């Protein structure tokens, strides 16, 4: 599309020499892929359904799974066969399996790119009504690209308007050049903030040593983000809109709290979970208040949504994680030791396998419980071995426990990763 959008004259010549209507379908490779998947699903559905019919004693769920797979495969194949985009000189039409949408050129306000995890999706924005999405799977040519490129670029218009508004704001300098120079500096600061946050979070996730320094770094990063936003006087934000030219450092606010919460789940066996959540919520409130103070925006719609989202994503994992980890790191009191037995052990499945021991009842744990242990301790502990649950009072009275061998020679071997 770069060639098409490079000049108005080229686009006009392409459109003037084109014949209409023009129909676009999925590329042959994509259609072949969809048909293969659809046939496989339909075949699997027929097999599962026939198995249920031939063997009535089979689980009934096979019938429903088979019917669902067959219907989904049929839908995929039918949709692939029917879906198409039709282009006319003055209109564009997208046809699906159950609906057809048509927009005249004079009804279209402009075009946008909708960000996705993969290739961005192009959408046409009408003057009224919902947007029209143009599937990226359609095989395009220069005529379609030129037709779309001739429409106003709404994303570009919004970015230019945002930059013009900032260049006219005397808060950021004596003249437009000085204000735009300050914007460039703010972008560099935000870029460094992103890099530092990712590096610190990776450090805490992969190799959290020395442990107190890791926790202190994660605890300070959100406050550094608050200080940066306050220093910038609104030039850097936590919640910039999509085409706002001002940089956004929300990652410096969100990610450290999430990693603190993750380290709490991985590293600590808390006995007093409910008090930790309650006190952690309170511990996160000062950060929440600071963010709301420095991030005040008069142009932000539905201002209530951001505090609620922030409270859920940051305040609780940040406050709860920091409080729980500090409760363990700074706990130097004498623990209680309870002899017990390892009933079984297993390693959880998933993206991050974790070794566990299942303990017999001990001390305050009258029903027994599973406890996360290090891989080394998991390997050295046999089934039904005698172990000791070590109950620590906690620096902030949030009790936590670990597992270790009861023999004097290995009494100091701790099963946790702290």
Residue pairs with C-beta under 8 A, 6 or more apart in sequence:
1 145
1 148
1 149
3 10
3 142
4 10
4 11
4 14
4 142
4 145
4 146
4 149
5 11
5 145
5 149
8 150
10 146
11 146
11 149
11 150
14 142
14 143
14 146
15 89
15 143
15 146
15 147
15 150
18 89
18 143
20 87
20 88
20 89
21 86
21 87
21 88
22 86
22 87
22 88
22 141
22 143
22 144
23 84
23 85
23 86
23 87
24 84
24 85
24 86
24 87
24 138
24 139
24 140
24 141
24 144
25 31
25 83
25 84
25 85
25 138
25 139
26 34
26 80
26 83
26 135
26 137
26 138
26 139
27 137
27 138
27 139
28 139
30 137
31 80
34 76
34 77
34 80
35 77
35 80
37 73
37 76
38 73
38 74
38 76
38 77
38 80
39 73
39 77
40 73
41 69
41 70
41 72
41 73
41 76
42 69
42 70
42 73
42 74
42 77
43 73
44 66
44 69
44 73
45 65
45 66
45 67
45 68
45 69
45 70
45 71
45 72
45 73
46 66
46 70
47 66
48 62
48 63
48 65
48 66
48 69
49 62
49 63
49 66
49 67
49 70
50 66
51 58
51 62
51 66
52 58
52 60
52 62
52 63
52 66
53 63
75 97
78 97
79 96
79 97
82 95
82 96
82 97
83 95
83 96
83 97
83 135
84 94
84 95
84 138
85 92
85 93
85 94
85 95
85 134
85 135
85 138
85 144
86 92
86 93
86 94
86 95
87 93
87 143
87 144
87 147
90 104
90 105
90 106
91 102
91 103
91 104
91 105
92 102
92 103
92 105
92 108
92 124
92 132
92 147
93 100
93 101
93 102
93 103
94 100
94 101
94 102
94 132
94 133
94 134
94 135
95 101
101 132
103 124
103 126
103 132
107 126
107 127
108 124
108 125
108 126
108 127
108 151
109 125
109 126
109 127
109 152
109 154
110 124
110 125
110 151
110 152
110 153
110 154
110 157
111 122
111 123
111 124
111 125
111 148
111 151
111 152
111 153
111 154
112 122
112 123
112 125
112 131
112 154
112 155
113 120
113 121
113 122
113 123
113 155
114 120
114 121
114 122
114 123
114 133
119 136
120 136
121 133
121 134
121 135
121 136
122 133
122 134
122 136
122 148
123 131
123 132
123 133
123 134
124 131
124 132
124 134
124 148
124 151
125 131
125 154
126 132
134 148
138 144
155 242
155 243
158 242
158 243
159 243
159 245
162 243
162 244
162 245
162 246
163 180
163 183
163 245
166 172
166 179
166 180
166 183
166 235
166 245
166 246
167 176
167 179
167 180
168 176
169 179
171 233
171 234
172 178
172 179
172 182
172 183
172 233
172 235
173 179
173 181
173 182
182 235
183 235
183 245
183 246
186 232
186 235
186 236
186 246
186 247
187 247
189 228
189 232
189 236
189 247
190 236
190 247
190 248
190 249
191 247
193 224
193 225
193 228
193 249
193 251
193 252
194 249
194 251
194 252
196 221
196 252
197 221
197 251
197 252
197 255
197 256
198 251
198 255
200 214
200 217
200 218
200 221
200 256
201 218
201 255
201 256
201 259
203 214
203 217
204 214
204 215
204 217
204 218
204 259
204 263
205 259
205 262
208 214
208 215
208 263
208 267
211 329
211 418
212 329
214 263
215 260
215 263
215 322
215 325
215 326
215 329
218 256
218 257
218 259
218 260
218 322
219 256
219 260
219 322
221 252
221 255
221 256
222 252
222 253
222 256
222 257
222 287
222 314
222 318
223 287
223 290
224 252
225 238
225 249
225 252
225 253
226 253
226 287
226 290
226 291
226 294
228 236
228 249
228 252
229 236
229 237
229 238
229 249
229 294
229 295
230 294
234 246
234 297
235 246
235 247
236 246
236 247
236 248
236 249
237 244
237 246
237 247
237 248
237 249
237 295
237 297
238 248
238 249
238 250
238 253
238 291
238 295
238 306
238 310
239 248
239 250
239 295
239 297
239 300
239 306
240 246
240 247
240 248
253 291
253 310
253 314
254 313
254 314
256 318
257 284
257 313
257 314
257 315
257 317
257 318
257 321
258 313
258 317
259 321
260 317
260 318
260 321
260 322
260 325
261 316
261 317
261 318
261 320
261 321
262 321
263 321
263 325
264 270
264 320
264 321
264 324
264 325
266 354
266 372
266 417
267 325
267 328
267 416
267 417
267 418
268 324
268 325
268 328
268 400
268 416
268 418
269 371
269 372
269 400
269 401
269 402
269 416
270 276
270 324
270 398
270 399
270 400
271 364
271 365
271 391
271 398
271 399
271 400
271 401
272 394
272 397
272 398
272 399
275 397
275 398
276 320
276 323
276 324
276 327
276 398
277 316
277 320
279 319
279 320
279 323
279 396
279 398
280 316
280 319
280 320
280 321
280 322
280 323
280 324
281 315
281 316
281 319
281 320
282 319
283 318
283 319
283 320
283 322
283 323
284 311
284 314
284 315
284 316
284 318
284 319
284 320
285 315
285 319
287 314
287 315
287 318
287 319
288 307
288 310
288 311
288 314
288 315
291 310
291 314
292 307
295 306
297 303
300 306
323 396
323 398
324 398
324 400
326 395
326 396
327 394
327 395
327 396
327 398
327 400
328 392
328 394
328 395
328 400
328 418
329 395
329 418
330 395
331 392
331 393
331 394
331 395
331 400
332 395
333 392
333 393
333 395
335 390
335 391
335 392
335 393
336 363
336 390
336 391
337 388
337 389
337 390
337 391
337 406
338 362
338 363
338 388
338 389
338 390
338 391
339 362
339 386
339 387
339 388
339 406
340 359
340 360
340 361
340 362
340 368
340 386
340 387
340 388
340 389
341 359
341 360
341 384
341 385
341 386
341 387
342 357
342 358
342 359
342 360
342 381
342 382
342 383
342 384
342 385
342 387
343 358
343 359
343 360
343 368
343 383
343 384
344 357
344 358
344 383
345 355
345 356
345 357
345 358
345 378
345 381
345 383
346 355
346 356
346 358
347 353
347 354
347 355
347 356
347 378
348 354
348 356
354 372
355 372
355 373
355 374
355 375
355 377
355 378
356 370
356 371
356 372
356 373
356 378
357 370
357 371
357 373
357 378
357 381
357 387
357 403
357 415
358 368
358 369
358 370
359 365
359 368
359 369
359 370
359 371
359 387
359 389
359 403
360 368
361 367
361 368
362 368
362 389
363 389
363 391
364 391
364 399
365 389
371 389
371 401
371 402
371 403
371 415
372 416
373 381
373 403
373 415
373 416
374 415
374 416
374 417
377 403
377 404
377 413
377 415
381 387
381 405
386 406
387 403
387 404
387 405
387 406
388 403
388 404
388 405
388 406
388 411
389 401
389 402
389 403
390 401
390 402
390 403
390 404
390 414
391 399
391 400
391 401
392 399
392 400
392 401
392 402
393 399
394 400
402 414
402 415
402 416
402 418
403 415
403 416
404 410
404 411
404 412
404 413
404 414
404 415
405 411
405 413
